[in-house]
Structures are given as C-alpha cells and as structure tokens.
Amino acid sequence: MGEEHIWRSVSMEGKWKDGKGDVAVRRVDYYDKAWVDFRIMNIQDGKNQHTRHGVRITVEQLKEMIPRLIDFVNEYEDEKEQQERQAENNVA
C-alpha cells in the first residue's frame, strides 16, 4: 500500500500554528507492517515537508487507544458543561 492519508488538520500548537504546520495522520507500510503515523507537516512556501516531530503506532496500539480517547473526550465535555452551568448559576 505504501502511504495513505487518513486525516489532516491545521496545528494549534505553539510554533506550528498560524499556518506553519499541519497535523497529519497517515497509514504507512514499513518493514512489512501497517503503521499509523501521527506527524507535524512543515508548511512553508506551499510545500509539505515531513518533520521528525511525530510517532508511529501499530494498528493494535491504535485499537487500544481509541476507547481511551473517547473516554477523554467525554470527560472533557462533561467538565466543560459543568463549568458552563456553574458560570450560569453565578450570574443568576
């Protein structure tokens, strides 16, 4: 397969924000194994350059990670909702 783009978004992190970098998630076939590659792509002069800022994980690791990411998102959203309700109660 080689390389397959899965997802890409503008980076919000410090030195890479303001259009300087994108976060890219790709499938990469490497040493006869499929990897999921999370990487910052350097965007300069309209060119996309891979950086060493990233990590590769196996599909098995990704499957283990997904439920924990979902838990994190749900907990974060619950915290935000609770903070919003507290702010509304403090105003009233």
CYANA upper distance limits for C-alpha pairs under 8 A (distance plus 0.5 A):
  1 MET  CA     28 VAL  CA      8.40
  1 MET  CA     29 ASP  CA      7.01
  2 GLY  CA     27 ARG  CA      8.35
  2 GLY  CA     28 VAL  CA      6.34
  2 GLY  CA     29 ASP  CA      5.62
  2 GLY  CA     30 TYR  CA      8.38
  3 GLU  CA     26 ARG  CA      7.22
  3 GLU  CA     27 ARG  CA      5.99
  3 GLU  CA     28 VAL  CA      5.19
  3 GLU  CA     29 ASP  CA      7.01
  4 GLU  CA     26 ARG  CA      6.01
  4 GLU  CA     27 ARG  CA      5.47
  4 GLU  CA     28 VAL  CA      7.22
  5 HIS  CA     24 ALA  CA      8.16
  5 HIS  CA     25 VAL  CA      6.93
  5 HIS  CA     26 ARG  CA      4.95
  5 HIS  CA     27 ARG  CA      6.87
  6 ILE  CA     24 ALA  CA      8.30
  6 ILE  CA     25 VAL  CA      5.98
  6 ILE  CA     26 ARG  CA      5.55
  6 ILE  CA     27 ARG  CA      7.32
  7 TRP  CA     24 ALA  CA      6.46
  7 TRP  CA     25 VAL  CA      5.61
  7 TRP  CA     26 ARG  CA      7.44
  8 ARG  CA     22 ASP  CA      7.20
  8 ARG  CA     23 VAL  CA      6.12
  8 ARG  CA     24 ALA  CA      4.93
  8 ARG  CA     25 VAL  CA      6.67
  9 SER  CA     22 ASP  CA      6.04
  9 SER  CA     23 VAL  CA      5.85
  9 SER  CA     24 ALA  CA      7.18
 10 VAL  CA     17 LYS  CA      7.73
 10 VAL  CA     19 GLY  CA      7.34
 10 VAL  CA     21 GLY  CA      6.93
 10 VAL  CA     22 ASP  CA      4.86
 10 VAL  CA     23 VAL  CA      6.56
 11 SER  CA     16 TRP  CA      6.38
 11 SER  CA     17 LYS  CA      5.76
 11 SER  CA     19 GLY  CA      8.12
 11 SER  CA     20 LYS  CA      8.44
 11 SER  CA     21 GLY  CA      6.15
 11 SER  CA     22 ASP  CA      5.27
 11 SER  CA     23 VAL  CA      5.93
 11 SER  CA     40 ILE  CA      8.18
 12 MET  CA     16 TRP  CA      7.36
 12 MET  CA     17 LYS  CA      5.37
 12 MET  CA     18 ASP  CA      8.32
 13 GLU  CA     17 LYS  CA      6.05
 15 LYS  CA     20 LYS  CA      8.05
 16 TRP  CA     20 LYS  CA      5.37
 16 TRP  CA     21 GLY  CA      5.17
 16 TRP  CA     22 ASP  CA      7.91
 16 TRP  CA     42 ASN  CA      8.26
 17 LYS  CA     21 GLY  CA      6.75
 19 GLY  CA     43 ILE  CA      7.50
 20 LYS  CA     42 ASN  CA      6.69
 20 LYS  CA     43 ILE  CA      5.64
 20 LYS  CA     44 GLN  CA      7.07
 21 GLY  CA     40 ILE  CA      6.75
 21 GLY  CA     41 MET  CA      5.82
 21 GLY  CA     42 ASN  CA      5.16
 21 GLY  CA     43 ILE  CA      5.54
 22 ASP  CA     40 ILE  CA      6.08
 22 ASP  CA     41 MET  CA      5.55
 22 ASP  CA     42 ASN  CA      7.28
 22 ASP  CA     43 ILE  CA      7.59
 23 VAL  CA     38 PHE  CA      7.63
 23 VAL  CA     39 ARG  CA      6.28
 23 VAL  CA     40 ILE  CA      5.20
 23 VAL  CA     41 MET  CA      6.69
 24 ALA  CA     37 ASP  CA      8.27
 24 ALA  CA     38 PHE  CA      6.32
 24 ALA  CA     39 ARG  CA      5.80
 24 ALA  CA     40 ILE  CA      6.67
 24 ALA  CA     41 MET  CA      7.13
 25 VAL  CA     36 VAL  CA      7.30
 25 VAL  CA     37 ASP  CA      6.01
 25 VAL  CA     38 PHE  CA      5.15
 25 VAL  CA     39 ARG  CA      7.02
 26 ARG  CA     36 VAL  CA      6.22
 26 ARG  CA     37 ASP  CA      5.61
 26 ARG  CA     38 PHE  CA      7.23
 27 ARG  CA     34 ALA  CA      7.17
 27 ARG  CA     35 TRP  CA      6.19
 27 ARG  CA     36 VAL  CA      5.28
 27 ARG  CA     37 ASP  CA      6.62
 28 VAL  CA     34 ALA  CA      6.36
 28 VAL  CA     35 TRP  CA      5.64
 28 VAL  CA     36 VAL  CA      6.73
 28 VAL  CA     37 ASP  CA      7.02
 29 ASP  CA     33 LYS  CA      6.05
 29 ASP  CA     34 ALA  CA      5.07
 29 ASP  CA     35 TRP  CA      6.57
 30 TYR  CA     34 ALA  CA      6.95
 30 TYR  CA     35 TRP  CA      7.50
 34 ALA  CA     58 THR  CA      7.17
 34 ALA  CA     59 VAL  CA      7.43
 35 TRP  CA     56 ARG  CA      6.50
 35 TRP  CA     57 ILE  CA      6.09
 35 TRP  CA     58 THR  CA      5.30
 35 TRP  CA     59 VAL  CA      6.78
 36 VAL  CA     56 ARG  CA      6.01
 36 VAL  CA     57 ILE  CA      5.83
 36 VAL  CA     58 THR  CA      6.62
 36 VAL  CA     59 VAL  CA      7.17
 36 VAL  CA     62 LEU  CA      8.18
 37 ASP  CA     54 GLY  CA      7.68
 37 ASP  CA     55 VAL  CA      6.36
 37 ASP  CA     56 ARG  CA      4.89
 37 ASP  CA     57 ILE  CA      7.11
 38 PHE  CA     54 GLY  CA      5.84
 38 PHE  CA     55 VAL  CA      5.91
 38 PHE  CA     56 ARG  CA      6.79
 39 ARG  CA     50 HIS  CA      7.79
 39 ARG  CA     51 THR  CA      7.44
 39 ARG  CA     52 ARG  CA      8.06
 39 ARG  CA     53 HIS  CA      6.40
 39 ARG  CA     54 GLY  CA      4.58
 39 ARG  CA     55 VAL  CA      7.01
 40 ILE  CA     50 HIS  CA      7.31
 40 ILE  CA     51 THR  CA      6.47
 40 ILE  CA     52 ARG  CA      8.34
 40 ILE  CA     53 HIS  CA      6.28
 40 ILE  CA     54 GLY  CA      6.80
 41 MET  CA     48 ASN  CA      6.46
 41 MET  CA     49 GLN  CA      6.00
 41 MET  CA     50 HIS  CA      5.44
 41 MET  CA     51 THR  CA      6.43
 42 ASN  CA     47 LYS  CA      8.21
 42 ASN  CA     48 ASN  CA      6.18
 42 ASN  CA     49 GLN  CA      5.46
 42 ASN  CA     50 HIS  CA      6.80
 42 ASN  CA     51 THR  CA      7.03
 43 ILE  CA     47 LYS  CA      6.07
 43 ILE  CA     48 ASN  CA      5.55
 43 ILE  CA     49 GLN  CA      7.12
 44 GLN  CA     48 ASN  CA      7.54
 57 ILE  CA     61 GLN  CA      6.55
 57 ILE  CA     62 LEU  CA      7.22
 58 THR  CA     62 LEU  CA      6.81
 59 VAL  CA     63 LYS  CA      6.67
 60 GLU  CA     64 GLU  CA      6.89
 61 GLN  CA     65 MET  CA      6.62
 62 LEU  CA     66 ILE  CA      6.63
 63 LYS  CA     67 PRO  CA      8.16
 64 GLU  CA     68 ARG  CA      7.96
 65 MET  CA     69 LEU  CA      6.68
 66 ILE  CA     70 ILE  CA      6.72
 67 PRO  CA     71 ASP  CA      6.69
 68 ARG  CA     72 PHE  CA      6.64
 69 LEU  CA     73 VAL  CA      6.71
 70 ILE  CA     74 ASN  CA      6.67
 71 ASP  CA     75 GLU  CA      6.59
 72 PHE  CA     76 TYR  CA      6.54
 73 VAL  CA     77 GLU  CA      6.61
 74 ASN  CA     78 ASP  CA      6.64
 75 GLU  CA     79 GLU  CA      6.70
 76 TYR  CA     80 LYS  CA      6.76
 77 GLU  CA     81 GLU  CA      6.61
 78 ASP  CA     82 GLN  CA      6.65
 79 GLU  CA     83 GLN  CA      6.69
 80 LYS  CA     84 GLU  CA      6.66
 81 GLU  CA     85 ARG  CA      6.70
 82 GLN  CA     86 GLN  CA      6.70
 83 GLN  CA     87 ALA  CA      6.66
 84 GLU  CA     88 GLU  CA      6.70
 85 ARG  CA     89 ASN  CA      6.68
 86 GLN  CA     90 ASN  CA      6.65
 87 ALA  CA     91 VAL  CA      6.87
 88 GLU  CA     92 ALA  CA      6.86
